Structures are given as C-alpha cells and as structure tokens.
C-alpha cells in the first residue's frame, strides 16, 4: 500500500504508538481509544498500523477470516479447503452506518433474482481476527453502540431477522478516535476499551518542523519515502511476531500483581478490570522489549494507558487523568 504513511516514520506520539503495538501483540487487551486535537495523526497511525501488521492465515474465500476449514461457519458457501495468507483486516465503521451493514443481512439481490435466502456478511464479519476502526466514535449512534457492546462482550455476531438465523465469530480489536470537544463517550462503551490515549499537538518547535518535513517528503514521493523506512517497519513487525511467541512465557511475579492491585486501589478504580488490563498490557510490553518477566518499569510505562479512562472525576483536582495516574505511580510504586 504505497499511499500509506509508514508507522516507523510517525514523529512523537509515543503513547499512541505504544498502545497500538500492545494490541497487536495481545488482541485480548480490548482495544484503544485515542482522543485529542484534530490533525494530530490519529487516523494516520491507524492506517500505518494496518500496513505494519503481519499477515494472517485464513481459509480462501471465507468472509469471516476463519483460520482452519472446520472453523468456517455452515452458512458460508464460497470457502475452499485451501489456506492463504491475507493482510490483517482493518475495517472502517463510518458514522451513520446502518445496523444491517454492521451485522449483515439478507442478500436482497440474490433473493429477488434466484429466490434464495442468502446471508450477506457485514462489517463485523470482515473485521473478525482484525481491527474495527471508528473515527469520531463519540458521535456514533446509540443503537450501534449497544450492538457493538453486545458483540464485544460475546465475541460473536448473531443475526435473527427476515427468516435468517446466522451466527459467526466476531473477535476484533476496537480502535476509536475522536475529539472530546464534540461530545463525550458513553461510559459503557468507554469501559470496553482496554487502553486510552490523549493526543495533543506537539509544543516543541523542532518536533513540529520534523512532522512537516516528513509529511512533505512523503507527499512528493510516497514510494521513495516508504523505502527509506522499510527496514525500520520490518524490525517493528518482527518484534511484534517475536513478542506474540514469547507472551505466554513472560513471567508475572507476585510482586508485580501487588503493584497492580495497590495502584488501582490507590486510584479508586471500579471493579478489577483495571488491574487485569494493566497486568496484561505490562506483560505485552515486557514481551515486546525482550524481557522474561514483568517488572515495575513496564507497569510504570503502561499505567496511564490502562487506567486514565477508568478514574472517577475529582472536582478538587483539575489536572488530567494521565497526570493523576503518573502521580499515583510515583506515590505507590516509587
């Protein structure tokens, strides 16, 4: 994809890039919410990640990206026994999308021309084993939000309408971006994101100049610019693959568990999802950095990503959620 800006060439925005890489290593993290100013590279980073991700093994002709022939749903008629490599799916869910387009529905054209009831898969089928990207996620219609919550919880899409009863796996990493000035996100959907990042325009002049310089160079000659960063992109991709292989063997000592529990208790996060996400993200980062076990260093780096959106509002503290988490890390862990 010569029109895609290379992931390795993105200047700054370290937290955003780290959060996206962690979901590539461990998709069970629950996705990434990226909120911030317009024009800060949110969409660019998502496209770049899609171009960076390793390919997946899938059954040829299967619309839900099944990894093995016996995993193909019964209603699929186009699949073959042959296995192929295909890019990791990254599917856009546009604002104003209909429920039928999201979940899938009866193929009207086939019903009218052939008199057959045939299921036409939707965006959830295409996103299985990949990413579902929602730009301006805070403006998404409520009934689509409810649908996504149900599917994200179960990992399965169930369609029962027009005489159809169809189900298929729908396990995807949810990536949402938006501008907080245009509206807040519903708490139920906010809780479904494993990691969150606040993105701001860079204040450093040299960094801003470098962003402009690289973008101008890319627009003049995308192919040449991509070749310049191909080796760095390949290195990141190889690190992702290695981290996936070593993730299950990355040890978690009791001390690391205590660090996670103490930090979440100090911050007053609801439930235990914060601890679990913090631990999972720390393990993914340890695997990416080639460490054999989770240490305080990994917890320190990912705590703002895993916990910032889980804090209750404090009317006496007008600092950002990420700043509150960083202060808590210094108090509790150091």
C-alpha atoms as one frame of an Amber mdcrd trajectory, in Angstrom:
protein
   0.000   0.000   0.000   2.199   2.788  -1.351  -0.210   5.507  -0.208   0.114
   4.633   3.491   2.440   6.651   5.695   4.974   4.304   7.403   4.406   3.590
  11.084   8.107   3.972  11.840   8.101   7.474  10.349   5.496   8.897  12.735
   7.138  11.620  14.823   6.500  11.620  18.580   3.095  10.413  19.860   4.909
   7.637  21.728   1.964   6.693  23.935  -0.359   6.289  20.950   2.132   4.133
  19.067   2.871   2.049  22.160  -0.823   1.405  22.833  -1.422   0.260  19.260
   1.614  -2.024  19.284   0.430  -3.632  22.527  -2.934  -4.507  20.978  -1.092
  -6.056  18.039   0.795  -8.299  20.473  -2.198  -9.171  22.656  -5.571  -8.550
  20.939  -7.375  -9.502  24.164  -6.351  -6.165  25.665  -9.647  -4.707  24.489
  -8.715  -2.026  22.010  -7.520   1.575  22.061  -9.347   4.858  22.450  -7.447
   7.842  21.013  -8.882  11.237  21.935  -7.318  14.534  21.027  -6.975  17.554
  18.808  -7.734  17.443  15.117  -4.761  16.909  12.843  -2.590  15.074  15.370
  -2.125  11.901  13.329  -4.794   9.664  14.894  -6.117   8.299  11.601  -2.624
   8.223  10.107  -1.412   5.991  12.950  -4.296   3.534  12.452  -3.649   3.258
   8.707   0.065   2.869   9.361  -0.583   0.105  11.884  -2.724  -1.769   9.364
   0.130  -1.639   6.870   2.593  -2.789   9.537   0.725  -5.792  10.946   1.832
  -9.314   9.986  -0.424 -11.269   7.647  -2.875 -13.860   8.965  -3.551 -17.397
   7.767  -7.146 -17.818   6.580  -9.336 -20.174   4.565  -9.579 -18.989   0.971
 -12.957 -17.436   0.215 -14.094 -17.309   3.854 -15.730 -13.927   4.603 -15.028
 -14.186   8.369 -11.289 -14.946   8.028 -11.518 -18.441   9.561  -8.078 -19.873
  10.304  -8.991 -23.523   9.599 -11.512 -25.220   7.270 -13.528 -26.730  10.146
 -13.932 -23.240  11.657 -15.820 -21.945   8.620 -19.494 -21.233   9.518 -22.070
 -23.558   7.952 -23.779 -20.768   6.004 -20.604 -19.922   4.056 -20.680 -21.383
   0.539 -17.742 -19.579  -1.030 -14.947 -21.055   1.084 -12.398 -23.597  -0.172
 -10.181 -26.054   1.663  -7.159 -24.060   0.516  -5.314 -21.892   3.061  -3.944
 -18.477   2.117  -2.112 -15.540   3.622  -4.050 -12.285   3.742  -3.462  -8.883
   5.349  -4.735  -8.407   8.888  -8.164  -6.834   8.334  -8.635  -3.234   9.422
 -12.243  -2.243   8.764 -13.686   1.282   8.934 -17.059   1.708  10.606 -18.396
   5.019   9.252 -20.747   7.341  11.106 -24.349   6.931  10.028 -23.835   3.267
   9.125 -26.969   1.116   9.217 -27.368  -1.864  11.511 -27.715  -4.205   8.506
 -24.374  -3.002   7.172 -22.730  -3.684  10.520 -24.192  -7.098  11.317 -25.043
  -8.372   7.843 -28.458  -9.126   6.394 -30.403 -10.967   3.712 -28.901 -10.614
   0.249 -31.853  -8.881  -1.408 -30.447  -9.097  -4.941 -29.973 -12.862  -4.734
 -33.384 -13.308  -3.133 -35.067 -11.405  -5.963 -33.123 -12.919  -8.870 -32.751
 -16.517  -7.666 -35.420 -16.848  -4.998 -32.814 -17.987  -2.452 -32.246 -16.823
   1.095 -28.578 -15.924   1.323 -26.762 -14.090   4.103 -24.672 -11.093   3.092
 -21.931 -10.618   5.743 -21.421  -7.204   7.290 -18.530  -5.218   8.711 -18.320
  -7.380  11.847 -17.610 -10.443   9.727 -14.908  -8.641   7.765 -13.264  -7.391
  10.997 -13.015 -10.814  12.633  -9.403 -11.522  13.711  -8.503  -7.928  12.908
  -9.335  -4.334  13.776 -12.553  -2.330  13.686 -11.798   1.377  13.429 -14.335
   4.063  14.319 -13.414   7.676  13.642 -15.404  10.187  15.734 -16.518   7.307
  17.948 -18.162   9.715  20.393 -20.672  10.678  17.677 -21.750   7.089  16.982
 -25.499   6.456  17.203 -26.708   4.819  20.424 -28.228   1.708  18.826 -24.937
   0.957  17.028 -23.082   1.463  20.314 -25.398  -1.044  22.025 -24.807  -3.529
  19.218 -21.039  -3.187  19.448 -21.154  -3.643  23.225 -23.057  -6.917  22.858
 -20.694  -8.280  20.209 -17.551  -7.132  22.027 -18.762  -8.913  25.154 -19.658
 -12.217  23.484 -17.152 -12.316  20.623 -19.967 -13.496  18.369 -22.396 -11.834
  15.974 -25.941 -13.225  15.988 -28.395 -12.164  13.276 -32.019 -13.261  13.559
 -34.297 -11.465  11.141 -36.057 -11.924   7.788 -36.215 -15.663   8.360 -32.451
 -15.904   8.888 -30.691 -17.271  11.952 -26.990 -16.686  11.441 -24.076 -16.619
  13.839 -20.362 -16.181  13.279 -17.279 -15.226  15.322 -16.619 -11.508  15.636
 -13.454 -11.054  17.669 -11.725  -7.829  16.828  -9.658  -5.071  18.357 -11.755
  -1.935  18.639  -9.929   1.302  17.839 -11.809   4.543  18.316 -10.706   8.112
  17.782 -12.410  11.412  18.410 -12.298  14.995  19.547 -13.528  15.478  23.145
 -14.863  18.912  22.259 -17.506  17.281  20.072 -19.053  15.178  22.824 -18.258
  12.611  25.485 -18.259   8.868  25.074 -20.912   6.741  26.746 -19.478   5.169
  29.933 -20.485   1.653  28.838 -18.508   1.925  25.621 -15.635   3.740  27.315
 -15.215   0.802  29.689 -14.877  -1.617  26.777 -11.616  -0.012  25.629  -8.598
  -1.570  27.274  -6.258   1.363  26.684  -6.766   5.082  26.164  -4.508   7.868
  24.943  -4.866  11.643  24.980  -3.108  13.092  21.958  -2.043  16.718  21.831
  -0.349  18.846  19.198   3.423  18.922  19.820   4.682  22.033  21.578   8.326
  21.561  20.638   9.201  23.609  17.543  11.789  21.137  16.245   9.313  18.282
  16.524   6.693  20.246  14.604   9.232  21.054  11.904  10.173  17.375  11.604
   6.490  16.405  11.229   6.073  18.906   8.397   9.313  17.856   6.722   8.439
  14.155   6.710   4.898  14.747   5.524   6.075  16.940   2.668   8.692  14.354
   1.689   6.070  11.597   1.734   3.646  13.563  -0.455   6.354  14.300  -3.026
   7.348  10.657  -3.436   5.411   8.092  -1.334   7.264   5.069  -2.746  10.717
   6.538  -2.087   9.706   7.669   1.390   8.351   4.206   2.246  11.567   2.561
   1.066  13.503   4.816   3.432  11.565   3.430   6.426  11.044  -0.133   5.187
  13.810  -1.614   7.326  12.527   0.087  10.498   8.980  -1.070   9.753  10.246
  -4.623   9.217  12.083  -4.508  12.543   8.907  -3.453  14.381   6.910  -6.187
  12.627   9.477  -8.820  13.605   9.416  -7.614  17.215   5.621  -7.985  17.222
   5.882 -11.556  15.933   8.565 -12.452  18.490   6.540 -10.888  21.306   3.465
 -12.902  20.314   5.500 -16.095  20.562   7.055 -15.250  23.941   3.979 -13.632
  25.534   2.710 -16.821  27.182   6.166 -17.493  28.661   6.611 -13.992  30.089
   6.530 -14.478  33.864   4.416 -12.434  36.271   5.777 -12.476  39.812   3.629
 -11.904  42.869   5.280  -8.530  43.408   4.029  -7.319  40.018   0.497  -8.408
  40.931   0.750  -6.471  44.176   1.960  -3.377  42.321  -1.082  -3.506  40.012
  -3.521  -4.051  42.880  -2.024  -1.309  45.072  -2.045   1.198  42.239  -5.683
   0.578  41.300  -6.769   0.629  44.949  -4.985   3.942  45.447  -6.723   5.431
  42.397 -10.112   4.004  43.364 -10.891   2.361  40.015 -14.176   0.451  39.873
 -14.044  -3.331  39.669 -10.998  -5.389  38.757 -10.837  -4.718  35.031  -8.210
  -2.045  35.627  -5.825  -4.465  37.350  -6.330  -7.143  34.720  -5.772  -4.759
  31.822  -2.757  -3.164  33.486  -1.193  -6.576  34.051  -1.941  -7.793  30.525
  -0.546  -4.608  28.956   2.582  -4.783  31.125   3.156  -8.376  30.062   2.769
  -7.457  26.374   5.256  -4.606  26.750   7.740  -6.877  28.544   7.483  -9.385
  25.684   7.962  -6.617  23.098  11.047  -5.320  24.876  12.502  -8.821  25.193
  12.183  -9.159  28.977  11.446 -12.503  30.584   9.187 -11.148  33.303   7.038
  -8.153  34.138   8.848  -5.533  36.172   7.939  -2.240  37.772   9.333  -0.498
  34.700   6.637  -1.917  32.387   3.875  -1.133  34.875   5.156   2.424  35.116
   5.023   2.889  31.321   1.566   1.424  30.658  -0.324   2.569  33.770  -1.520
   5.868  32.208  -2.722   3.948  29.131  -4.624   1.304  31.087  -6.088   3.408
  33.898  -6.633   7.027  32.796 -10.132   6.430  31.399 -11.183   4.429  34.472
 -10.814   7.236  37.013 -13.710   8.965  38.672 -13.839  12.704  38.267 -12.382
  14.678  41.131 -13.917  18.193  41.407 -10.971  19.277  43.555  -8.355  18.194
  41.019  -8.424  19.793  37.573  -5.295  18.020  36.304  -5.571  15.462  33.507
  -6.342  11.823  34.239  -2.946  10.769  32.890  -1.223  13.185  35.291  -3.181
  11.756  38.208  -2.121   8.238  37.259   1.536   9.264  36.949   1.417  10.895
  40.399  -0.136   7.737  41.818   2.619   5.615  40.261   5.267   7.783  41.885
   3.474   7.618  45.241   2.644   3.924  45.290   5.492   2.302  43.389   8.445
   4.587  43.999
